[in-house]
């Protein structure tokens, strides 16, 4: 290979996705909204092609390009794979809902593609500048997706709240970046790490900058105390959009959080570990306690996601390779649980339209037994009941915390899991033991049924004994590339 091709090879998947999204946008502009199904299908094909190129051409070797601003390694490949899965499934299971609500616009899959491109840049950011570019590309796409249903005031309100609070978090993040750059003299993670390692004592300006940077990132993962947008945005956004929010962007933001802390500030682990421990405990507690009083299932899932981010951050708080490995295992399992649950929520439709109250699930086992069993699997898994997938996710993060000496953090995690089990088990009790409510209508599409079936099987005890080995091996491979 000659010329500039070797330099562009690490970003080849991103280039394919960007050019493909632009071509699909032009196709949509010329054909109008009638082209929605065609563009949605082509978007999924584009994601598959991008993933194929990433596996075959880029691989897991550490490569830098754009002056060290962009890095690709096994960690990036693992996280991007989860993002592709989340984005592809979000597009597939949206079609029937969007058509029923008359909001099947060709911009929808393209916005998901552009958000995915932003997430890929976030995951591969090796510089505070490229970090911000990826974050904003993702965020701007998500703001529009939240307000997709313009005829519904709740959706517009969700988009506006997300935008205003997102702008605030971006300001905090940029202030942190400027402080770090001002005191360290660099925005490159590798140079920053060696500069901080050479210094005997980190300067107070860098510590303050790092805290502001972490505050901005905590907003993106919806960790307490920067979680206030999550319940309103989850409830107000169209359900398929909420499913997307709960899966792919969480993976990208957590991956970015890990990369910034582990590769940019490894010499300041003692300082950032305190902050991570605090937001992890706060997220687990708020997620567990506030979810108990929720009656709307989408709001309940919002507080559930806050709690689960707290559990994932336990892995980062450990500050070790085992901790990062545990975090990656956790988010991989979390994506399957969440997509399955939201696919099930998409089936909650009666003649008057979509219903979202937990009470609407009453007696579901008598009107639709397969769906009630699938939801029960998701709820048990989210609660961390032994032998289901969610249990293994928590097992690995708590084990990493104990090995790192953070025994109180692991104990708090176990206690909040017990509290959280209450509201997951309440849904199972409503479905199996309450008087049946009117049955849900069909017409949610084959894609939604397929997602529910596949994710329920993945989370069941039987398949997990088959899948846990490869997942642990892949997470170990990814975490090892990041730290060594």
Order of alpha helices (4+ residues) and beta strands (2+ residues): alpha-alpha-alpha-beta-beta-alpha-alpha-alpha-alpha-alpha-alpha-alpha-alpha-alpha-alpha-alpha-alpha-beta-beta-alpha-alpha-alpha-alpha-alpha-alpha
